[in-house]
Amino acid sequence: MTDITRRPVGTLRISPLCLGGNVFGWTADETASFKILDAYATAGGNLIDTADSYTARVVGNKGGESETIIGRWLDRRGRRDDVLVATKVGAHPEYQGLAADTIKRAADASLRRLNTDRIDLYYTHFDDESVEVGEIITALDDLVRAGKVREIAASNISPARLEESLAFSAREGKAAYVALQPHYNLVSRDTYEGELADVVARHGMACLPYFALAKGFLTGKYRPGTTVDSPRAARAAQYLDTAEGPRVLAVLDEVAANHRTDHAAVALAWLAARPTVAAPIASARTTEQLRPLLASMELTLTADELAVLDRASAPAGEPSA
């Protein structure tokens, strides 16, 4: 691929596609994961997203399997200095919640599994409203000052708590969230657009959406009467029953055909072009699935194509034409 333009996330500079590591140790074993990671890095991708809880829900796993695989890959490929790693705290079975001591112990455990001395982007996975934002931010700031974390970020947090956290950081001179990881895609816009997006824009933060392909629905594989072999198939197919789902598929059909590319590439390119978005997060369990995701990094949609996708995906209550 050609040189990939990096986008700012705090002091970091990232590729316009972030590789999700949620499948590593789940639907992709270590061998398959290494192939995916190799292909992503070769194509110019430089941000891998994981969490300390991936994939504790899988029978036989304890949590941290994804981090362990990524850590082994970084070591064996010698890629630690040219690839960024994002992970999350708060949902590991042994490190639940965001009390200060929990954050610090979980960070040390993640560093061991990742076989590294620093985490480039450290997210609070789910907000813990039983803990004051001051305690959470101070614990994260301590990790930054210790050199264990470069930048901090949040996921699954309300606009009010995000604003409160940013205000505390500014008032007390602590590290501040530079990014937000929300649920956001062409068929799920109202979860982010509005108050959350306003906070992100107002504070110059970056948005890195998860479920960027709506659990696979935006790959275009899900159609009435079809069966897809995927652990997320049932949830992805539910979008067929929404007002915007079929509309979006019809437009993706047209735009993908115009560019001779895949639906996934178009859906990710639309996200990457949205205000405040630095890079969508998407995962693949094979290198074949990864191919259209990589294509999104070189795809530029026209203003007309972006507009028609906007109209087709407009949330309920907004004009669709």
VOPAGU-2260 file (C-alpha; in pm, 1 decimal, decimal comma):
REM VOPAGU-2260
SITE   aa  ch    i         X         Y         Z
SITE  MET   A    0       0,0       0,0       0,0
SITE  THR   A    1      98,1     364,4     -31,2
SITE  ASP   A    2     199,7     572,3     267,9
SITE  ILE   A    3     -86,6     601,5     513,8
SITE  THR   A    4    -167,1     945,3     655,5
SITE  ARG   A    5    -152,6     940,0    1034,9
SITE  ARG   A    6    -419,2    1110,9    1243,3
SITE  PRO   A    7    -366,6    1274,4    1584,8
SITE  VAL   A    8    -488,9    1120,8    1909,2
SITE  GLY   A    9    -330,4    1329,8    2180,3
SITE  THR   A   10      44,0    1297,1    2122,7
SITE  LEU   A   11      -3,6     975,6    1923,3
SITE  ARG   A   12     -30,9     952,0    1545,6
SITE  ILE   A   13    -245,9     666,4    1422,6
SITE  SER   A   14    -353,6     502,2    1097,5
SITE  PRO   A   15    -714,3     563,6     978,0
SITE  LEU   A   16    -804,6     205,3    1070,2
SITE  CYS   A   17    -755,0      57,5    1416,7
SITE  LEU   A   18    -733,5    -322,1    1431,9
SITE  GLY   A   19    -963,8    -475,6    1691,0
SITE  GLY   A   20    -808,8    -754,9    1895,3
SITE  ASN   A   21   -1130,6    -888,6    2045,8
SITE  VAL   A   22   -1116,8   -1201,4    1824,8
SITE  PHE   A   23    -764,2   -1301,0    1929,0
SITE  GLY   A   24    -787,4   -1602,7    2156,0
SITE  TRP   A   25   -1153,3   -1645,2    2058,9
SITE  THR   A   26   -1237,9   -1700,5    1691,2
SITE  ALA   A   27    -874,4   -1653,8    1586,3
SITE  ASP   A   28    -610,0   -1872,1    1748,5
SITE  GLU   A   29    -251,4   -1755,3    1788,7
SITE  THR   A   30    -141,0   -1866,4    1442,3
SITE  ALA   A   31    -433,4   -1693,0    1271,0
SITE  SER   A   32    -389,4   -1385,1    1490,9
SITE  PHE   A   33     -23,7   -1352,6    1393,8
SITE  LYS   A   34    -116,3   -1365,8    1023,7
SITE  ILE   A   35    -377,8   -1093,2    1072,3
SITE  LEU   A   36    -139,1    -875,2    1271,2
SITE  ASP   A   37     135,0    -923,9    1010,7
SITE  ALA   A   38     -95,7    -822,4     726,1
SITE  TYR   A   39    -229,5    -517,9     912,4
SITE  ALA   A   40     116,5    -385,3    1000,4
SITE  THR   A   41     249,1    -453,9     648,3
SITE  ALA   A   42     -39,1    -247,8     506,0
SITE  GLY   A   43      56,2      51,0     721,2
SITE  GLY   A   44    -178,6       2,0    1015,6
SITE  ASN   A   45     -25,0      97,8    1348,8
SITE  LEU   A   46    -286,9      83,7    1626,7
SITE  ILE   A   47    -406,1    -241,9    1784,0
SITE  ASP   A   48    -701,2    -225,6    2021,8
SITE  THR   A   49    -760,5    -484,5    2292,3
SITE  ALA   A   50    -879,6    -510,9    2654,8
SITE  ASP   A   51    -770,8    -699,8    2963,6
SITE  SER   A   52   -1109,2    -877,7    2966,1
SITE  TYR   A   53   -1072,7   -1024,6    2613,2
SITE  THR   A   54   -1182,4   -1300,5    2604,5
SITE  ALA   A   55   -1291,2   -1404,4    2951,1
SITE  ARG   A   56   -1642,0   -1493,9    2834,7
SITE  VAL   A   57   -1510,9   -1784,2    2625,4
SITE  VAL   A   58   -1525,1   -2120,9    2803,6
SITE  GLY   A   59   -1178,4   -2214,0    2925,4
SITE  ASN   A   60   -1043,5   -1857,7    2913,0
SITE  LYS   A   61    -961,0   -1634,1    3208,5
SITE  GLY   A   62    -928,7   -1296,8    3039,0
SITE  GLY   A   63    -614,1   -1146,4    2894,0
SITE  GLU   A   64    -576,1   -1400,3    2613,5
SITE  SER   A   65    -585,7   -1128,7    2347,8
SITE  GLU   A   66    -321,8    -920,5    2525,2
SITE  THR   A   67     -98,7   -1225,6    2559,8
SITE  ILE   A   68    -117,0   -1305,7    2187,7
SITE  ILE   A   69     -45,5    -943,3    2095,7
SITE  GLY   A   70     246,2    -935,0    2338,1
SITE  ARG   A   71     398,8   -1245,2    2183,6
SITE  TRP   A   72     354,5   -1104,1    1833,6
SITE  LEU   A   73     516,5    -772,5    1927,5
SITE  ASP   A   74     813,8    -956,6    2076,9
SITE  ARG   A   75     864,0   -1212,1    1799,5
SITE  ARG   A   76     821,8    -958,8    1519,8
SITE  GLY   A   77    1018,0    -682,1    1690,6
SITE  ARG   A   78     735,1    -435,2    1623,2
SITE  ARG   A   79     697,6    -264,2    1961,3
SITE  ASP   A   80     849,3      66,2    1851,8
SITE  ASP   A   81     645,0     108,0    1533,5
SITE  VAL   A   82     307,2     -25,5    1649,9
SITE  LEU   A   83      83,4     134,9    1912,8
SITE  VAL   A   84    -117,4     -66,6    2162,1
SITE  ALA   A   85    -446,7      37,3    2320,1
SITE  THR   A   86    -601,8    -166,8    2599,6
SITE  LYS   A   87    -873,9    -121,1    2858,7
SITE  VAL   A   88    -932,2    -156,4    3231,0
SITE  GLY   A   89   -1236,2    -231,6    3442,7
SITE  ALA   A   90   -1396,3    -551,1    3310,5
SITE  HIS   A   91   -1139,7    -826,9    3377,7
SITE  PRO   A   92   -1287,0   -1087,6    3616,0
SITE  GLU   A   93   -1005,5   -1023,9    3865,2
SITE  TYR   A   94   -1000,2    -644,4    3823,6
SITE  GLN   A   95   -1360,2    -526,5    3820,6
SITE  GLY   A   96   -1442,6    -157,6    3841,8
SITE  LEU   A   97   -1233,3     157,3    3849,9
SITE  ALA   A   98   -1112,8     199,2    4207,6
SITE  ALA   A   99    -760,7     343,3    4207,4
SITE  ASP   A  100    -592,3      27,4    4335,3
SITE  THR   A  101    -781,0    -184,5    4081,0
SITE  ILE   A  102    -668,7      37,5    3793,1
SITE  LYS   A  103    -305,3      21,3    3896,0
SITE  ARG   A  104    -297,9    -354,5    3955,3
SITE  ALA   A  105    -481,4    -417,9    3628,6
SITE  ALA   A  106    -237,4    -196,8    3437,6
SITE  ASP   A  107      58,4    -392,2    3572,0
SITE  ALA   A  108    -110,5    -719,5    3474,1
SITE  SER   A  109    -175,7    -586,4    3120,9
SITE  LEU   A  110     187,2    -475,3    3086,8
SITE  ARG   A  111     304,7    -824,0    3179,8
SITE  ARG   A  112      73,8    -992,2    2928,7
SITE  LEU   A  113     163,7    -743,6    2656,2
SITE  ASN   A  114     532,9    -796,4    2734,4
SITE  THR   A  115     596,2    -422,0    2723,0
SITE  ASP   A  116     691,9    -132,7    2947,2
SITE  ARG   A  117     415,8     103,3    2835,5
SITE  ILE   A  118      57,3     114,2    2712,7
SITE  ASP   A  119      13,9     375,1    2441,8
SITE  LEU   A  120    -358,8     439,1    2491,1
SITE  TYR   A  121    -530,7     322,0    2811,0
SITE  TYR   A  122    -911,1     322,5    2823,5
SITE  THR   A  123   -1153,6     290,0    3109,1
SITE  HIS   A  124   -1363,7      11,6    2954,6
SITE  PHE   A  125   -1693,0      93,1    3127,3
SITE  ASP   A  126   -1750,1     387,6    3355,6
SITE  ASP   A  127   -1782,1     300,8    3724,4
SITE  GLU   A  128   -2014,3     559,8    3874,9
SITE  SER   A  129   -1953,1     424,4    4225,1
SITE  VAL   A  130   -1608,6     586,0    4204,2
SITE  GLU   A  131   -1555,4     961,6    4193,5
SITE  VAL   A  132   -1400,6    1085,1    3869,8
SITE  GLY   A  133   -1120,4    1241,7    4072,8
SITE  GLU   A  134   -1007,8     902,5    4199,4
SITE  ILE   A  135   -1018,3     750,4    3851,5
SITE  ILE   A  136    -830,8    1034,8    3682,1
SITE  THR   A  137    -571,3    1058,1    3959,3
SITE  ALA   A  138    -496,0     686,0    3932,1
SITE  LEU   A  139    -459,7     715,6    3555,1
SITE  ASP   A  140    -244,2    1024,9    3594,8
SITE  ASP   A  141     -15,7     831,9    3831,3
SITE  LEU   A  142      31,8     569,3    3558,8
SITE  VAL   A  143     117,7     839,8    3304,5
SITE  ARG   A  144     368,4    1001,2    3542,0
SITE  ALA   A  145     524,3     659,8    3605,5
SITE  GLY   A  146     574,8     611,5    3231,1
SITE  LYS   A  147     346,9     308,0    3220,7
SITE  VAL   A  148      80,2     482,6    3008,3
SITE  ARG   A  149     125,2     745,2    2736,2
SITE  GLU   A  150    -233,3     867,8    2683,8
SITE  ILE   A  151    -565,2     797,3    2857,8
SITE  ALA   A  152    -911,8     754,9    2710,5
SITE  ALA   A  153   -1265,6     648,9    2797,5
SITE  SER   A  154   -1528,9     412,4    2661,1
SITE  ASN   A  155   -1894,3     358,4    2751,4
SITE  ILE   A  156   -1932,5     677,7    2954,0
SITE  SER   A  157   -2210,6     935,3    2977,2
SITE  PRO   A  158   -2165,3    1289,8    2846,3
SITE  ALA   A  159   -2198,5    1426,8    3199,4
SITE  ARG   A  160   -1930,9    1199,5    3348,3
SITE  LEU   A  161   -1700,1    1262,0    3053,7
SITE  GLU   A  162   -1736,0    1637,4    3093,5
SITE  GLU   A  163   -1683,5    1607,6    3470,4
SITE  SER   A  164   -1368,8    1401,0    3416,1
SITE  LEU   A  165   -1223,6    1652,0    3169,6
SITE  ALA   A  166   -1302,8    1940,4    3404,5
SITE  PHE   A  167   -1124,6    1764,3    3692,6
SITE  SER   A  168    -815,7    1705,2    3476,3
SITE  ALA   A  169    -803,6    2071,2    3372,7
SITE  ARG   A  170    -861,8    2202,2    3724,8
SITE  GLU   A  171    -609,9    1973,9    3895,6
SITE  GLY   A  172    -345,8    1960,9    3623,8
SITE  LYS   A  173    -388,8    1586,5    3567,8
SITE  ALA   A  174    -370,4    1378,9    3252,3
SITE  ALA   A  175    -687,7    1418,8    3047,3
SITE  TYR   A  176    -882,2    1183,8    2823,5
SITE  VAL   A  177    -771,3    1236,7    2463,8
SITE  ALA   A  178   -1009,5     988,2    2303,1
SITE  LEU   A  179   -1349,0     827,6    2335,5
SITE  GLN   A  180   -1442,7     479,4    2213,5
SITE  PRO   A  181   -1821,0     472,6    2160,9
SITE  HIS   A  182   -2060,8     235,9    1984,0
SITE  TYR   A  183   -2098,0     411,4    1648,2
SITE  ASN   A  184   -2160,7     303,6    1289,6
SITE  LEU   A  185   -2385,9     363,2     988,7
SITE  VAL   A  186   -2684,8     189,0    1150,0
SITE  SER   A  187   -2617,8     304,3    1508,8
SITE  ARG   A  188   -2565,4     678,2    1498,9
SITE  ASP   A  189   -2778,8     809,5    1782,9
SITE  THR   A  190   -2561,6     640,3    2048,5
SITE  TYR   A  191   -2281,0     886,5    1974,5
SITE  GLU   A  192   -2407,8    1179,0    1769,7
SITE  GLY   A  193   -2547,2    1449,5    1993,3
SITE  GLU   A  194   -2421,7    1517,2    2345,9
SITE  LEU   A  195   -2127,0    1276,7    2341,7
SITE  ALA   A  196   -2001,3    1399,1    2006,2
SITE  ASP   A  197   -2043,2    1757,1    2125,5
SITE  VAL   A  198   -1820,9    1695,1    2429,4
SITE  VAL   A  199   -1558,3    1525,9    2212,5
SITE  ALA   A  200   -1557,3    1812,6    1962,6
SITE  ARG   A  201   -1554,9    2083,3    2227,9
SITE  HIS   A  202   -1247,1    1939,4    2395,9
SITE  GLY   A  203   -1057,7    1843,8    2081,2
SITE  MET   A  204   -1075,2    1473,6    2156,3
SITE  ALA   A  205   -1064,0    1191,2    1902,9
SITE  CYS   A  206   -1337,5     934,9    1846,3
SITE  LEU   A  207   -1246,1     570,2    1777,5
SITE  PRO   A  208   -1576,5     384,8    1730,4
SITE  TYR   A  209   -1624,1      19,0    1816,8
SITE  PHE   A  210   -1875,8    -208,6    1638,4
SITE  ALA   A  211   -1778,6      -1,9    1334,7
SITE  LEU   A  212   -1928,2    -268,6    1106,9
SITE  ALA   A  213   -2236,9    -329,3    1323,7
SITE  LYS   A  214   -2121,8    -679,6    1426,8
SITE  GLY   A  215   -2069,3    -765,4    1061,1
SITE  PHE   A  216   -2397,7    -635,4     919,9
SITE  LEU   A  217   -2222,8    -363,6     719,6
SITE  THR   A  218   -2012,9    -619,1     531,7
SITE  GLY   A  219   -2321,8    -671,4     315,1
SITE  LYS   A  220   -2336,3   -1045,9     384,9
SITE  TYR   A  221   -2665,0   -1027,1     572,7
SITE  ARG   A  222   -2968,6   -1036,2     346,5
SITE  PRO   A  223   -3324,0   -1168,3     390,7
SITE  GLY   A  224   -3319,8   -1548,5     376,6
SITE  THR   A  225   -2941,1   -1581,8     401,5
SITE  THR   A  226   -2744,2   -1770,4     668,0
SITE  VAL   A  227   -2402,1   -1644,9     776,6
SITE  ASP   A  228   -2148,4   -1855,0     967,1
SITE  SER   A  229   -2052,2   -1617,9    1245,9
SITE  PRO   A  230   -2091,2   -1614,1    1626,4
SITE  ARG   A  231   -2248,2   -1268,2    1583,7
SITE  ALA   A  232   -2487,1   -1367,5    1304,1
SITE  ALA   A  233   -2809,5   -1348,8    1504,8
SITE  ARG   A  234   -2734,9   -1002,1    1641,8
SITE  ALA   A  235   -2607,5    -868,4    1310,0
SITE  ALA   A  236   -2914,4    -990,9    1121,2
SITE  GLN   A  237   -3140,7    -792,2    1355,0
SITE  TYR   A  238   -3048,9    -476,5    1163,0
SITE  LEU   A  239   -3252,7    -609,9     869,9
SITE  ASP   A  240   -3562,3    -539,8    1079,2
SITE  THR   A  241   -3478,5    -173,3    1136,9
SITE  ALA   A  242   -3590,4     116,9     919,6
SITE  GLU   A  243   -3239,3     222,4     825,8
SITE  GLY   A  244   -3081,2    -123,8     782,1
SITE  PRO   A  245   -3218,1    -208,9     434,7
SITE  ARG   A  246   -3179,1     154,1     321,1
SITE  VAL   A  247   -2813,4     155,4     416,3
SITE  LEU   A  248   -2749,2    -178,9     245,2
SITE  ALA   A  249   -2900,6     -47,6     -78,7
SITE  VAL   A  250   -2672,2     256,1     -78,2
SITE  LEU   A  251   -2368,4      46,7      16,2
SITE  ASP   A  252   -2446,4    -177,9    -281,9
SITE  GLU   A  253   -2431,6     121,3    -514,9
SITE  VAL   A  254   -2128,5     297,7    -366,3
SITE  ALA   A  255   -1924,7     -22,7    -335,2
SITE  ALA   A  256   -1999,9    -106,1    -699,0
SITE  ASN   A  257   -1893,6     243,2    -809,5
SITE  HIS   A  258   -1555,6     201,2    -639,7
SITE  ARG   A  259   -1523,4    -169,4    -718,1
SITE  THR   A  260   -1465,7    -235,9    -352,5
SITE  ASP   A  261   -1636,6    -407,1     -60,2
SITE  HIS   A  262   -1925,1    -288,0     153,4
SITE  ALA   A  263   -1704,2    -297,4     463,6
SITE  ALA   A  264   -1451,6     -62,2     305,4
SITE  VAL   A  265   -1726,1     189,4     225,0
SITE  ALA   A  266   -1882,3     168,5     573,1
SITE  LEU   A  267   -1543,8     225,1     738,3
SITE  ALA   A  268   -1451,9     507,2     500,3
SITE  TRP   A  269   -1780,9     681,1     586,6
SITE  LEU   A  270   -1696,9     656,7     956,8
SITE  ALA   A  271   -1341,1     775,5     905,4
SITE  ALA   A  272   -1478,2    1085,3     731,2
SITE  ARG   A  273   -1714,9    1178,0    1015,8
SITE  PRO   A  274   -1639,5    1483,3    1231,1
SITE  THR   A  275   -1418,3    1396,3    1533,3
SITE  VAL   A  276   -1349,0    1037,9    1415,1
SITE  ALA   A  277    -977,3     951,7    1404,6
SITE  ALA   A  278   -1016,8     584,5    1315,5
SITE  PRO   A  279   -1289,6     321,8    1330,4
SITE  ILE   A  280   -1206,5      -6,7    1503,2
SITE  ALA   A  281   -1272,2    -328,7    1314,5
SITE  SER   A  282   -1161,1    -687,0    1364,8
SITE  ALA   A  283   -1107,9    -987,8    1138,1
SITE  ARG   A  284   -1065,0   -1355,7    1215,0
SITE  THR   A  285    -890,1   -1431,5     884,4
SITE  THR   A  286    -664,4   -1241,4     647,3
SITE  GLU   A  287    -938,6   -1268,0     385,2
SITE  GLN   A  288   -1178,0   -1083,0     616,4
SITE  LEU   A  289    -905,7    -825,6     682,2
SITE  ARG   A  290    -859,7    -737,5     314,1
SITE  PRO   A  291   -1167,8    -509,6     275,4
SITE  LEU   A  292   -1091,2    -343,8     608,2
SITE  LEU   A  293    -746,1    -248,7     485,2
SITE  ALA   A  294    -896,9    -117,7     162,7
SITE  SER   A  295   -1083,8     146,4     363,6
SITE  MET   A  296    -754,8     321,2     445,8
SITE  GLU   A  297    -710,2     416,1      78,8
SITE  LEU   A  298   -1074,9     482,3      -6,0
SITE  THR   A  299   -1198,0     840,6     -30,0
SITE  LEU   A  300   -1572,0     884,7     -77,1
SITE  THR   A  301   -1710,0    1181,3    -269,5
SITE  ALA   A  302   -1918,0    1449,1    -102,5
SITE  ASP   A  303   -2226,4    1315,9    -282,6
SITE  GLU   A  304   -2158,5     959,6    -164,8
SITE  LEU   A  305   -2113,1    1074,8     193,5
SITE  ALA   A  306   -2436,4    1274,2     171,7
SITE  VAL   A  307   -2644,2     984,3      40,2
SITE  LEU   A  308   -2504,3     755,9     312,3
SITE  ASP   A  309   -2589,3    1023,9     568,1
SITE  ARG   A  310   -2947,6    1038,0     446,8
SITE  ALA   A  311   -2993,9     661,5     431,2
SITE  SER   A  312   -2858,4     614,6     782,3
SITE  ALA   A  313   -3030,8     908,4     949,3
SITE  PRO   A  314   -3156,1     803,9    1296,2
SITE  ALA   A  315   -3529,5     792,3    1365,5
SITE  GLY   A  316   -3678,6    1137,3    1390,3
SITE  GLU   A  317   -3427,9    1290,7    1148,6
SITE  PRO   A  318   -3495,1    1355,1     779,6
SITE  SER   A  319   -3382,9    1071,0     552,9
SITE  ALA   A  320   -3412,2    1257,5     225,5
